[in-house]
């Protein structure tokens, strides 16, 4: 995958009309994405066998604390 800077450099090389076409295409791709839940809620959701039963951030914090104690 190319990074944003590489893509921006290539985009700057295009004539204005084609830059507009790229912008339209990006808008089209974005319109096809499912609506994203709030960022905080998405971070807290877990998947698989824990779905609906665990707080992902709390679990991660617990693991970090355990790791810190082992140092």
C-alpha positions, 0 to 999 in steps of 0.5 A, spaced: 500 500 500 502 506 498 502 512 503 499 518 503 505 522 501 506 518 495 499 518 492 499 526 493 505 527 489 502 523 484 495 526 484 499 533 483 502 531 477 495 530 474 491 536 470 486 539 474 480 535 470 483 529 472 484 531 479 477 532 480 475 525 477 480 522 482 476 526 488 469 524 485 472 517 485 474 517 492 467 520 494 464 514 491 468 509 495 467 513 501 459 513 500 460 505 499 463 504 506 458 502 512 457 507 517 462 507 522 460 507 529 463 512 534 470 511 535 470 510 542 465 505 542 468 501 536 475 501 540 471 498 546 467 492 542 470 485 542 469 480 537 469 472 537 467 469 543 467 475 547 462 479 543 458 483 548 461 480 554 468 484 555 470 491 554 476 491 549 480 497 552 479 494 559 482 488 557 488 491 554 489 495 560 489 489 564 494 486 560 499 492 560 499 493 567 500 485 568 506 486 563 509 492 567 509 488 573 513 483 570 519 488 568 
